[in-house]
Structure formats: C-alpha cells, structure tokens
Amino acid sequence: MRSNLAFTVDMKTQPVLFSLFGSFDVFTIWTVVLMIIGFAALSRFSKAKSAAIVVSIWAVVIFIKVGFAAIGAARMRK
C-alpha cells in the first residue's frame, strides 16, 4: 500500500528525498493529529498551542532523520 510519497523517488539515487517523502504519510499525519488532540486534553492548552508544540517536535525529528540520510549519502559518494 503506497501511503506516502517515497515511492516516487529511488532510494539508492536520492536517499535524502526518499527519507523526507517517507515522513509524510497518511498514517503519520493521522498520528500527529491524534497526538495534538491528546496533548491538548492532557495539558489543558488550546489546540492551536498544542498543535504548535507537537508539529514543532515532529519537524525536528524529520530534520534529524533527513540529516542522517544526507550524511549517509555523502559518505557513500566518497
């Protein structure tokens, strides 16, 4: 089942794009939405503030994941 955009690029020739596109998944987005709702309910923050916190953490994780893919791609080219 192709639930993300990673199938549009080749993993061996473009590992950074593959890692980035693999992060945007139907199920991942649904998980983030559920985490926003749950965090808002537990912390009693507004949903907007909870969304900002959860999406920021998710973006940092994606940035780190893509960074490791870029480092691995750079090491493979040497």
FIKOLZA-1660 file (N, C-alpha, C; in steps of 0.1 Angstrom, whole numbers, plus 5000, padded with zeros to 4 digits):
% residues 78
   i   px   py   pz ch aa at
   1 5008 4988 5000  A  M  N
   1 5000 5000 5000  A  M CA
   1 5009 5012 5000  A  M  C
   2 5007 5021 4991  A  R  N
   2 5015 5033 4989  A  R CA
   2 5008 5044 4997  A  R  C
   3 5012 5046 5009  A  S  N
   3 5006 5056 5018  A  S CA
   3 5014 5069 5019  A  S  C
   4 5026 5069 5013  A  N  N
   4 5034 5081 5014  A  N CA
   4 5040 5084 5000  A  N  C
   5 5048 5095 4999  A  L  N
   5 5053 5099 4986  A  L CA
   5 5067 5093 4983  A  L  C
   6 5072 5084 4992  A  A  N
   6 5085 5079 4990  A  A CA
   6 5086 5070 4977  A  A  C
   7 5075 5064 4973  A  F  N
   7 5076 5056 4961  A  F CA
   7 5079 5063 4948  A  F  C
   8 5078 5077 4949  A  T  N
   8 5081 5084 4937  A  T CA
   8 5095 5087 4934  A  T  C
   9 5104 5084 4944  A  V  N
   9 5118 5085 4942  A  V CA
   9 5126 5072 4944  A  V  C
  10 5137 5071 4939  A  D  N
  10 5145 5059 4941  A  D CA
  10 5154 5061 4954  A  D  C
  11 5154 5051 4962  A  M  N
  11 5161 5051 4975  A  M CA
  11 5176 5052 4973  A  M  C
  12 5181 5045 4963  A  K  N
  12 5195 5045 4961  A  K CA
  12 5201 5057 4955  A  K  C
  13 5194 5064 4946  A  T  N
  13 5199 5075 4939  A  T CA
  13 5196 5088 4946  A  T  C
  14 5185 5089 4954  A  Q  N
  14 5181 5101 4961  A  Q CA
  14 5176 5097 4976  A  Q  C
  15 5186 5093 4984  A  P  N
  15 5182 5089 4998  A  P CA
  15 5176 5100 5006  A  P  C
  16 5180 5112 5004  A  V  N
  16 5175 5123 5012  A  V CA
  16 5161 5126 5009  A  V  C
  17 5157 5127 4996  A  L  N
  17 5143 5129 4992  A  L CA
  17 5135 5117 4997  A  L  C
  18 5140 5105 4996  A  F  N
  18 5133 5093 5000  A  F CA
  18 5130 5094 5015  A  F  C
  19 5139 5098 5023  A  S  N
  19 5137 5100 5037  A  S CA
  19 5127 5111 5040  A  S  C
  20 5128 5122 5033  A  L  N
  20 5119 5133 5035  A  L CA
  20 5104 5129 5031  A  L  C
  21 5103 5123 5019  A  F  N
  21 5090 5119 5014  A  F CA
  21 5084 5108 5023  A  F  C
  22 5092 5099 5028  A  G  N
  22 5087 5088 5037  A  G CA
  22 5082 5093 5050  A  G  C
  23 5085 5106 5054  A  S  N
  23 5080 5111 5066  A  S CA
  23 5066 5117 5065  A  S  C
  24 5061 5119 5053  A  F  N
  24 5048 5124 5051  A  F CA
  24 5039 5113 5046  A  F  C
  25 5033 5107 5056  A  D  N
  25 5025 5095 5054  A  D CA
  25 5011 5098 5059  A  D  C
  26 5001 5091 5053  A  V  N
  26 4987 5093 5058  A  V CA
  26 4986 5089 5073  A  V  C
  27 4992 5078 5076  A  F  N
  27 4991 5073 5090  A  F CA
  27 4999 5082 5100  A  F  C
  28 5010 5087 5095  A  T  N
  28 5018 5096 5104  A  T CA
  28 5011 5109 5106  A  T  C
  29 5005 5114 5096  A  I  N
  29 4997 5127 5098  A  I CA
  29 4985 5124 5107  A  I  C
  30 4979 5113 5106  A  W  N
  30 4968 5109 5115  A  W CA
  30 4973 5108 5129  A  W  C
  31 4984 5102 5131  A  T  N
  31 4990 5101 5144  A  T CA
  31 4993 5114 5150  A  T  C
  32 4999 5123 5142  A  V  N
  32 5002 5137 5147  A  V CA
  32 4989 5144 5151  A  V  C
  33 4978 5142 5144  A  V  N
  33 4965 5149 5147  A  V CA
  33 4960 5143 5161  A  V  C
  34 4961 5130 5162  A  L  N
  34 4957 5124 5175  A  L CA
  34 4966 5128 5187  A  L  C
  35 4979 5130 5184  A  M  N
  35 4988 5135 5194  A  M CA
  35 4984 5149 5198  A  M  C
  36 4980 5158 5189  A  I  N
  36 4976 5171 5192  A  I CA
  36 4964 5171 5200  A  I  C
  37 4954 5163 5197  A  I  N
  37 4942 5163 5205  A  I CA
  37 4944 5158 5219  A  I  C
  38 4952 5147 5220  A  G  N
  38 4956 5142 5233  A  G CA
  38 4964 5151 5241  A  G  C
  39 4973 5158 5235  A  F  N
  39 4982 5167 5243  A  F CA
  39 4973 5179 5248  A  F  C
  40 4964 5184 5239  A  A  N
  40 4955 5195 5243  A  A CA
  40 4946 5190 5255  A  A  C
  41 4942 5178 5255  A  A  N
  41 4933 5173 5266  A  A CA
  41 4941 5171 5279  A  A  C
  42 4953 5166 5278  A  L  N
  42 4961 5164 5290  A  L CA
  42 4967 5176 5296  A  L  C
  43 4971 5185 5287  A  S  N
  43 4978 5197 5292  A  S CA
  43 4969 5209 5295  A  S  C
  44 4957 5208 5289  A  R  N
  44 4947 5219 5290  A  R CA
  44 4952 5231 5283  A  R  C
  45 4961 5230 5273  A  F  N
  45 4965 5240 5264  A  F CA
  45 4954 5241 5253  A  F  C
  46 4954 5252 5246  A  S  N
  46 4945 5253 5234  A  S CA
  46 4950 5243 5223  A  S  C
  47 4941 5239 5214  A  K  N
  47 4945 5230 5204  A  K CA
  47 4955 5237 5195  A  K  C
  48 4955 5250 5193  A  A  N
  48 4965 5257 5185  A  A CA
  48 4979 5256 5191  A  A  C
  49 4979 5259 5204  A  K  N
  49 4992 5258 5211  A  K CA
  49 4997 5244 5211  A  K  C
  50 4988 5234 5213  A  S  N
  50 4993 5220 5213  A  S CA
  50 4997 5216 5199  A  S  C
  51 4991 5221 5189  A  A  N
  51 4995 5218 5175  A  A CA
  51 5009 5224 5172  A  A  C
  52 5011 5236 5177  A  A  N
  52 5024 5242 5175  A  A CA
  52 5035 5234 5182  A  A  C
  53 5033 5229 5194  A  I  N
  53 5043 5221 5201  A  I CA
  53 5045 5208 5194  A  I  C
  54 5034 5201 5191  A  V  N
  54 5036 5187 5185  A  V CA
  54 5042 5188 5171  A  V  C
  55 5037 5197 5163  A  V  N
  55 5043 5198 5149  A  V CA
  55 5057 5203 5150  A  V  C
  56 5061 5211 5159  A  S  N
  56 5075 5216 5160  A  S CA
  56 5084 5204 5164  A  S  C
  57 5080 5196 5173  A  I  N
  57 5088 5184 5177  A  I CA
  57 5088 5174 5165  A  I  C
  58 5077 5172 5158  A  W  N
  58 5077 5163 5146  A  W CA
  58 5086 5169 5136  A  W  C
  59 5087 5182 5134  A  A  N
  59 5096 5188 5123  A  A CA
  59 5110 5186 5127  A  A  C
  60 5113 5187 5140  A  V  N
  60 5127 5185 5144  A  V CA
  60 5131 5170 5142  A  V  C
  61 5122 5161 5145  A  V  N
  61 5125 5147 5142  A  V CA
  61 5128 5145 5127  A  V  C
  62 5119 5150 5119  A  I  N
  62 5121 5149 5104  A  I CA
  62 5134 5155 5100  A  I  C
  63 5138 5167 5105  A  F  N
  63 5150 5173 5102  A  F CA
  63 5162 5165 5106  A  F  C
  64 5162 5158 5117  A  I  N
  64 5173 5150 5121  A  I CA
  64 5173 5137 5112  A  I  C
  65 5162 5132 5109  A  K  N
  65 5161 5120 5101  A  K CA
  65 5167 5123 5087  A  K  C
  66 5163 5134 5081  A  V  N
  66 5168 5138 5068  A  V CA
  66 5183 5141 5069  A  V  C
  67 5187 5147 5080  A  G  N
  67 5202 5150 5082  A  G CA
  67 5210 5137 5082  A  G  C
  68 5205 5127 5089  A  F  N
  68 5213 5114 5089  A  F CA
  68 5213 5108 5075  A  F  C
  69 5202 5109 5068  A  A  N
  69 5202 5104 5054  A  A CA
  69 5212 5111 5045  A  A  C
  70 5213 5125 5047  A  A  N
  70 5222 5132 5039  A  A CA
  70 5237 5129 5043  A  A  C
  71 5239 5127 5056  A  I  N
  71 5253 5123 5060  A  I CA
  71 5256 5109 5054  A  I  C
  72 5247 5100 5055  A  G  N
  72 5249 5086 5049  A  G CA
  72 5251 5087 5034  A  G  C
  73 5244 5096 5027  A  A  N
  73 5245 5097 5012  A  A CA
  73 5259 5103 5009  A  A  C
  74 5263 5113 5017  A  A  N
  74 5276 5119 5015  A  A CA
  74 5288 5109 5017  A  A  C
  75 5286 5100 5027  A  R  N
  75 5296 5090 5030  A  R CA
  75 5297 5079 5019  A  R  C
  76 5286 5076 5013  A  M  N
  76 5285 5066 5002  A  M CA
  76 5292 5072 4989  A  M  C
  77 5292 5084 4987  A  R  N
  77 5297 5090 4975  A  R CA
  77 5313 5091 4975  A  R  C
  78 5319 5090 4987  A  K  N
  78 5333 5092 4988  A  K CA
  78 5340 5079 4984  A  K  C
% end
